[in-house]
């Protein structure tokens, strides 16, 4: 939790402390409430969610009738947790099946942190005593496969890769087949995310998934989203949700942004639970997303 706090310090300063300071004022007039609204919108909470949160805060602080900081903090925490979605299923399905590994597919735009997230997830699983195989289905850039392999070596996972420019679906297929043969627990498949050509991407991702599923359903399709790209990133994300059945979102780079409110937008705009958060570039900078702990860290 200490770590979560320190990694979220930018959002904490901009959002959590900002809101607490505003709400602690003696008399909150229209201008103050507008400031509350601005604070939420600046942190990427999204307009619709902001309007609702502010309405509820206005009503509840009025009823509460106190400026006691700890009571205000509790109230604010409750509202933020509710806005994030307290009861979504955020569990990650990584356990092997009887006759085959669990398969996780990582999708998202270039540069959002897919390869890094594969490495970090592998690290967590290996530390947990699982065997992991990485599939480098981003065959567009040779560097992408190198990067994944480097992660594999770092955390103790083999990497299956094809020649540069190989068919991503065939690499994904090979990875799963080798995973079955070697009886590994989990296969993590990294994909390319070129958005220049939406139709091409749809075809490619659809094919990757179909080919993998010749051996059984994909257990998780994780959409990786860069928290620093804000509402624009959400628009791009929607394209992916149209192509594949996304089961969870990984929100990366929360350490580098004051826009932690994006977790609320994701839930609302995409209707997909955030399951993991990225808090840095290192192997241990990944955490399961827990709304209560997250909000607690935000409020400092
Ligand atoms: P990909 O193209 O989607 O596979 O993205 P990469 O995994 O190559 O990541 C792109 C850049 O973002 C790299 O420099 C990563 O180190 C960095 N990155 C990934 N996740 C995080 C994170 O949670 N926090 C920070 N600060 N950087 C990250």
Boltz pocket constraint, residues with backbone or C-beta under 6 A from the ligand:
constraints:
  - pocket:
      binder: B
      contacts: [[A, 108], [A, 109], [A, 110], [A, 111], [A, 112], [A, 113], [A, 114], [A, 115], [A, 116], [A, 117], [A, 147], [A, 191], [A, 251], [A, 252], [A, 253], [A, 254], [A, 255], [A, 256], [A, 277], [A, 278], [A, 279], [A, 280], [A, 281], [A, 285]]
      max_distance: 6.0
